[in-house]
Amino acid sequence: MSIVARLSGHAARQPDKAAIILDGTALSWRDLHAQVERLAAHFAALTPPGGGIALHLANGPALALAFLAAARAGREAQVLDAGWPRAIVEAVVAGLGSALVVTTDARLAAPDRILIDDRGLDPRAVADAFAAPANPPAPPQPDTLQPFYVGLTSGSTGLPKAYRRHHRSWLDSFAADAVEFGVTADDVVLAPGALSHSLFLYALAHGIHVGATVILCRAFRPLTALELARRHDATIIYGVPTQLQMLVEAAERAGLAPLVAPRWVLSTGAKWFAPTDRLRRLFPACGFAEFYGASETSFITVAKDGEPVPEDSVGRAFHGVRLSIRDEAGRELPSGEAGLVYVDSPMLFSAYALGGGDQPPRIGNAMTVGDVGFLDVGGYLHLVGRARRMIVTSGKNLYPEEIEAVLERHASVAHAAVFALADAKRGERLVAVIAPRGTVRIERAALIAHARVALPLYKVPRIFGILRDWPLTRSGKTDFEAVRALWDEGRCESLQ
């Protein structure tokens, strides 16, 4: 069974219902099924079984349907970021050994590649744009363990890190998701972010799996997303915290009335530390949930309304997940003691396909991606940080994520990034770069006093910088490497 195996059944049961809405243009289940079948047969004719199809496409109908068609064909959709420089695209394609490249960039065109112009492309005409035959023989259904997706995230080698997944890993994610959130064919899912981000690609695939209507956007524009949500009565809204906050701020500036249809707002990518009262005014009937996971693990934990989740916890184990905390020798640690977070789950990825270096450590079926944390007596997970970001100062180990979280709870701080400078006396000296919220004036002494309430002295930075144009990754997270580079270049204001 593949992630799109149910598509034909949904098309037969609800042929005229909207399957995908892209910036207001709807594609019915009948038309989606026909487009995907044509494209899948075309891909099967152009590539060997299991071959990789590099999709270097902007958010739009071509990317959405090509991804689904590659999965249907038993091929591997390699979803590249449309904003990458050509040199990185070529390096990734070469490293992955892609059997076919599909791109919108004419500078990357070649005789053995497919060049697509998707500007204004009608979703019903995607197969025509690929010159796919009209009535091709259907390819066989792929095996459950067939790889179908390679996602790419920032890597430490200069090249993006590529991770590979087979169908069953997402099918198991769909099953666990059903227990936690109960998304059905009656729902309308808003996935307003880039499909090169696995969160929104997952939202698309899961929506197709259950028969829901999925709303996509070519670009994230808060007012447009809210208008689509209102017009189509969206019931499930996915987003990273920065996007959700932008929705709230846009609605407040425009004086929009609350949206009453949403029943779940699902947040991931970073911990939500801001109060949720403004979010709840915009979506008064919804439940709010945030889940913690990784590209390699899928879901790990969930923190949901109505459950007694401690404020500084990322929640309990997601359905089907078993958590353990272990030391570097692999010994399981008791409650309250910090160590590496190991995840035992049927939703784990297969392997790195590029740029990941060594595969993540495993003990039996459990795997760690290097996150450090502890389980409290109630079974709730508390993250301390990433092992690779650990700082040693005054002979003590600390994790900058803890300090960043404290600083971001200050009313005047929108974002924070903490790193270390070499110091002959202390080993490493802490630096905190912050983005102020609005135009408010921030004083160094006030930030130090705020941090001292929650942190021991050795974890309190003494050097502060201000960066007003905050670098974010395409997934909405702080780009820590970019912040550090801007500091090193002297482009941060010193906070006195």
C-alpha positions in Angstrom: 0.0 0.0 0.0 1.3 3.5 -0.9 0.5 6.9 0.7 -1.8 7.6 -2.3 -3.5 4.1 -2.5 -6.8 5.6 -1.3 -6.9 8.3 -4.0 -8.9 6.2 -6.5 -11.5 5.3 -3.8 -12.0 8.9 -2.8 -12.4 9.9 -6.5 -15.1 7.2 -6.9 -17.0 8.2 -3.7 -16.7 12.0 -4.0 -15.7 12.8 -7.6 -17.0 16.4 -7.6 -15.7 17.4 -4.1 -12.6 19.7 -4.0 -9.5 17.7 -3.2 -7.0 20.5 -3.5 -7.6 24.2 -3.5 -4.6 26.3 -4.6 -5.0 30.0 -4.0 -8.7 29.7 -4.7 -8.6 27.4 -7.7 -10.1 24.0 -6.9 -9.2 20.6 -8.3 -11.8 17.9 -7.8 -11.1 14.4 -6.7 -12.0 13.1 -10.2 -9.6 15.5 -11.8 -6.8 14.9 -9.2 -7.0 11.1 -9.7 -6.8 11.5 -13.5 -3.9 13.9 -13.3 -1.9 11.8 -10.9 -2.5 8.6 -12.9 -1.3 10.2 -16.1 1.8 11.7 -14.4 2.6 8.5 -12.6 2.5 6.5 -15.9 4.7 9.2 -17.5 7.2 9.0 -14.7 7.2 5.2 -14.8 8.1 5.3 -18.5 10.9 7.8 -18.0 12.6 6.3 -15.0 13.7 2.9 -13.7 11.7 1.3 -10.8 12.6 3.1 -7.6 14.4 5.9 -9.5 14.7 9.3 -7.9 12.8 12.3 -9.4 14.3 15.6 -8.4 11.5 18.2 -8.1 13.0 21.7 -8.3 9.7 23.5 -8.4 8.2 26.5 -6.7 5.1 26.0 -4.6 2.3 25.3 -6.9 0.2 22.6 -8.7 3.1 21.1 -10.6 5.0 20.4 -7.3 2.0 19.0 -5.5 0.8 16.7 -8.2 4.3 15.6 -9.3 5.0 14.6 -5.7 1.8 12.5 -5.5 2.4 11.0 -8.9 6.0 10.0 -8.1 4.7 8.2 -5.0 2.0 6.5 -7.1 4.6 5.4 -9.7 6.9 3.7 -7.1 9.5 6.4 -7.6 11.2 8.6 -5.1 10.2 12.3 -5.0 13.3 14.3 -4.1 11.8 17.7 -3.1 14.4 20.4 -3.6 14.1 24.0 -2.4 13.3 26.3 -5.4 15.3 29.1 -3.8 18.6 27.3 -3.8 21.5 28.5 -6.0 22.1 26.5 -9.2 25.4 25.1 -7.9 23.7 23.6 -4.8 20.9 22.2 -7.0 23.4 20.5 -9.3 25.4 19.2 -6.4 22.3 17.7 -4.7 21.1 16.1 -8.0 24.5 14.6 -8.6 24.8 13.4 -5.0 21.4 11.8 -5.0 21.9 10.3 -8.5 18.5 11.5 -9.6 17.1 9.6 -12.6 15.0 12.6 -13.7 15.1 16.3 -12.9 12.0 18.6 -13.1 12.6 22.3 -12.8 11.1 25.7 -13.5 14.5 27.3 -13.9 15.5 27.6 -17.6 19.1 27.9 -16.5 19.0 24.3 -15.4 17.4 23.0 -18.5 19.0 20.0 -20.4 17.7 17.5 -23.0 17.1 14.8 -20.4 15.3 17.2 -18.0 11.7 18.4 -17.9 11.3 22.2 -17.9 8.0 23.4 -16.5 6.5 26.9 -16.6 4.0 26.8 -13.7 3.2 30.5 -13.6 -0.6 30.6 -13.6 -0.7 26.9 -14.4 -4.2 25.4 -13.9 -4.1 22.4 -11.7 -6.2 20.5 -14.2 -3.5 21.1 -16.9 -0.5 19.8 -15.0 -0.2 16.5 -16.9 -0.5 18.4 -20.2 2.4 20.6 -19.1 4.5 17.5 -18.5 3.4 16.2 -22.0 2.1 13.1 -20.3 0.2 10.6 -22.6 -3.6 10.8 -22.3 -4.5 7.2 -21.7 -1.4 5.4 -20.4 -1.3 1.9 -18.8 -1.4 2.2 -15.1 1.9 1.4 -13.3 1.8 -1.3 -10.6 1.1 -0.3 -7.0 4.4 0.2 -5.1 5.4 -1.9 -2.1 4.9 -0.5 1.3 8.6 -0.5 2.0 9.4 1.3 -1.3 11.2 4.6 -0.7 8.9 7.4 -1.9 10.4 10.6 -0.5 13.7 12.3 0.1 13.4 15.5 2.1 16.3 18.0 2.5 17.2 20.2 5.4 20.2 22.4 6.2 23.4 20.4 6.7 26.7 21.0 8.4 28.8 20.1 5.3 27.7 23.0 3.1 25.3 20.7 1.3 21.7 20.1 2.5 21.2 16.9 4.4 18.9 14.5 2.7 16.8 11.9 4.5 14.9 9.0 2.9 11.4 7.6 3.8 9.4 4.6 2.7 5.6 4.6 2.4 5.0 2.6 5.6 6.7 5.3 7.8 4.1 7.8 6.7 1.3 5.3 6.7 2.1 4.6 10.3 2.3 8.4 11.0 -1.2 8.7 9.5 -2.5 6.0 11.8 -1.0 7.7 14.9 -2.3 11.1 13.7 -5.8 9.6 13.5 -5.7 8.7 17.1 -4.4 12.1 18.2 -6.4 14.5 16.0 -9.0 12.4 14.1 -8.7 14.2 10.8 -11.3 12.8 8.4 -12.8 13.3 4.9 -15.1 15.9 6.5 -12.2 18.2 7.3 -10.7 21.1 5.3 -6.9 21.3 5.9 -5.0 24.6 5.5 -1.3 24.0 4.8 -0.1 27.5 3.9 3.6 26.9 3.8 6.2 25.7 1.3 5.9 22.0 0.3 9.7 21.8 0.5 9.0 21.8 4.3 8.0 18.3 5.3 5.3 19.6 7.6 3.2 21.0 4.7 4.0 18.1 2.4 2.9 15.8 5.1 -0.3 17.8 5.6 -1.0 17.4 1.8 -0.3 13.7 1.8 -2.3 13.0 4.9 -5.2 15.0 3.7 -5.3 13.0 0.4 -5.0 9.8 2.4 -8.1 10.5 4.5 -10.1 12.2 1.7 -10.1 15.7 3.2 -9.9 18.9 1.2 -6.4 20.5 1.3 -5.8 24.2 0.8 -2.4 25.2 -0.5 -0.8 28.6 -1.2 1.8 29.5 -3.8 3.4 31.8 -1.2 2.7 32.4 2.5 0.7 35.7 2.7 -1.2 35.9 6.1 -4.3 37.7 4.9 -4.6 35.5 1.8 -4.3 32.4 4.0 -6.9 33.7 6.4 -9.3 34.6 3.5 -9.0 31.1 2.1 -9.5 29.6 5.6 -12.7 31.6 6.1 -14.0 31.1 2.5 -13.6 27.3 2.6 -14.3 26.8 6.4 -10.9 25.3 7.2 -11.1 23.0 10.2 -7.4 22.1 10.6 -4.6 24.7 10.4 -0.9 23.7 10.2 1.9 26.2 10.8 5.2 26.9 12.5 5.0 29.4 15.3 6.3 32.4 13.3 3.6 31.8 10.7 0.8 31.4 13.2 1.9 34.6 15.0 1.9 36.4 11.6 -1.7 35.2 11.0 -2.7 36.6 14.4 -1.0 39.9 13.8 -2.4 40.3 10.3 -5.9 39.6 11.5 -5.6 42.2 14.3 -4.2 44.8 12.0 -7.1 44.2 9.5 -9.7 44.0 12.2 -10.9 40.6 11.0 -13.7 38.8 12.8 -12.8 35.5 14.5 -12.8 32.3 12.4 -15.1 29.8 14.1 -14.6 26.7 11.8 -11.1 25.6 12.9 -11.2 22.8 15.4 -7.4 22.2 15.6 -4.4 24.5 15.2 -1.3 22.4 14.9 2.1 23.9 15.5 5.6 22.5 15.2 9.1 23.5 14.2 9.8 25.3 17.5 8.4 25.6 21.0 5.5 28.0 21.3 6.4 30.3 24.2 4.0 33.2 23.6 0.7 33.4 25.4 -2.1 31.7 23.3 -4.8 34.2 24.2 -4.5 36.2 20.9 -4.5 33.0 18.9 -7.6 31.8 20.7 -9.4 35.1 20.0 -8.8 34.5 16.3 -9.8 30.8 16.4 -12.2 30.7 19.4 -13.5 27.2 18.8 -10.2 25.4 18.2 -8.0 23.2 20.2 -4.3 24.1 20.1 -1.6 21.4 19.9 2.1 21.5 19.3 4.1 18.5 18.4 7.8 17.9 18.6 9.6 15.7 16.0 12.4 15.6 13.6 12.9 14.8 9.9 14.4 11.4 10.9 11.7 10.5 13.5 8.4 12.0 12.4 6.2 12.6 15.5 7.9 12.3 18.9 5.7 14.1 21.4 2.5 16.1 21.5 1.3 18.8 23.9 -2.5 19.2 23.6 -5.2 21.4 25.1 -6.9 19.6 28.0 -3.8 17.7 29.1 -1.7 18.7 32.1 1.5 19.5 30.2 4.1 21.4 32.2 4.9 24.8 30.8 8.5 23.9 29.9 7.7 20.5 28.4 7.2 19.5 24.8 4.6 17.0 25.8 4.0 13.3 26.2 4.9 10.6 23.8 2.9 10.7 20.6 0.6 7.7 20.0 2.8 4.7 19.0 6.0 6.2 20.3 8.1 4.9 23.2 10.7 7.3 24.7 13.8 6.5 26.8 16.6 8.7 28.1 20.0 7.2 27.9 23.6 8.1 28.7 26.4 8.0 26.1 27.0 4.4 26.9 23.4 3.5 26.1 22.2 3.0 29.7 18.6 4.0 30.4 18.4 6.9 32.9 15.7 7.5 35.6 13.1 10.2 35.6 14.5 13.7 36.1 18.0 12.8 34.8 19.1 14.4 31.5 20.5 12.4 28.6 20.1 11.6 25.0 16.5 11.2 23.9 15.9 7.9 22.2 12.8 7.3 20.1 11.3 3.9 19.4 8.6 4.2 16.8 7.4 2.7 13.5 7.6 6.2 12.0 11.4 6.4 11.8 13.1 7.3 8.6 15.1 4.8 6.5 18.5 6.5 6.3 20.4 9.6 5.2 20.6 9.8 1.4 23.1 12.7 1.3 25.1 14.9 3.6 24.1 13.3 6.9 27.5 11.8 7.7 27.1 8.8 10.0 23.6 7.4 10.5 21.9 8.3 13.8 22.8 6.0 16.7 20.4 3.2 17.4 19.8 0.8 20.3 17.5 -1.9 19.1 14.6 -0.2 17.4 15.3 3.1 19.2 17.1 6.0 17.6 18.5 9.4 18.7 19.1 12.5 16.6 21.2 14.1 19.4 18.5 15.9 21.3 19.2 16.1 25.1 16.4 16.0 27.6 14.7 14.3 30.5 11.4 12.6 31.4 9.6 13.8 34.5 7.6 11.5 36.8 4.5 12.1 34.7 6.2 10.9 31.5 6.4 14.4 30.0 9.5 15.2 28.0 11.6 18.3 28.8 14.2 19.2 26.2 17.5 20.6 27.4 19.1 21.2 24.0 21.0 19.6 21.1 24.2 17.8 21.9 26.0 19.5 19.0 25.2 23.0 20.4 26.5 22.3 23.9 28.7 25.0 25.4 31.3 24.6 28.1 31.8 27.7 30.2 33.6 27.9 33.6 33.9 24.1 33.5 30.1 23.6 33.2 28.1 22.2 30.4 25.1 24.2 29.2 22.7 24.2 26.3 21.9 27.5 24.6 18.3 26.5 23.8 17.4 26.8 27.6 18.8 30.4 27.7 17.1 31.3 24.4 13.8 30.1 25.7 14.2 32.3 28.9 15.1 35.4 26.9 12.2 34.9 24.5 9.8 35.0 27.4 10.8 38.6 28.0 8.0 40.8 26.7 10.4 42.9 24.6 12.2 40.0 22.9 10.9 38.4 19.7 13.8 36.0 19.0 17.1 35.1 20.7 20.2 33.2 19.6 22.9 32.3 22.1 26.4 31.1 21.2 29.9 31.2 22.7 33.1 33.1 22.1 36.5 31.6 23.0 37.7 32.9 26.4 41.1 32.1 27.9 39.7 32.2 31.5 36.3 30.6 31.2 36.8 28.4 28.1 33.8 29.9 26.3 31.9 33.1 27.0 28.2 33.5 26.3 26.8 36.0 23.7 23.1 36.5 23.2 21.8 38.2 20.1 18.2 39.3 20.2 15.5 40.7 17.9 13.4 43.3 19.7 9.7 43.1 19.6 8.4 46.2 17.8 10.3 49.5 18.5 10.6 49.1 22.2 13.9 50.0 23.8 15.7 47.2 25.6 18.3 47.6 28.2 21.1 45.0 28.9 20.6 45.2 32.6 16.9 44.4 32.3 17.7 41.3 30.2 20.3 40.1 32.7 17.8 40.6 35.6 15.1 38.8 33.7 17.5 35.8 33.0 18.7 35.7 36.6 15.2 34.9 37.8 15.2 31.6 35.9 18.9 30.7 35.4 22.0 30.2 37.5 24.7 32.9 37.1 26.9 30.8 34.8 24.1 30.5 32.2 23.4 34.3 32.1 25.0 36.1 29.1 26.8 39.3 29.7 27.4 40.2 26.1 24.3 41.2 24.1 23.7 42.3 20.5 20.6 43.4 18.6 19.7 42.2 15.1 16.5 43.8 13.7 16.4 41.8 10.4 16.2 38.3 11.9 17.4 35.5 9.7 15.0 32.5 9.5 15.3 29.3 7.6 12.5 28.4 5.1 10.9 26.4 7.8 10.5 29.4 10.0 13.2 28.6 12.5 16.1 30.8 13.6 19.1 30.4 11.2 21.7 30.2 14.0 24.6 30.0 11.5 23.5 33.2 9.8 23.1 35.0 13.2 26.6 34.0 14.2 28.0 35.1 10.8 26.4 38.5 11.2 27.8 38.9 14.7 31.3 37.9 13.4 31.0 40.5 10.6 30.2 43.2 13.2 26.6 43.7 11.8 24.9 43.5 15.2 24.3 46.5 17.4 25.9 46.3 20.8 23.5 46.5 23.6 24.8 48.5 26.6 
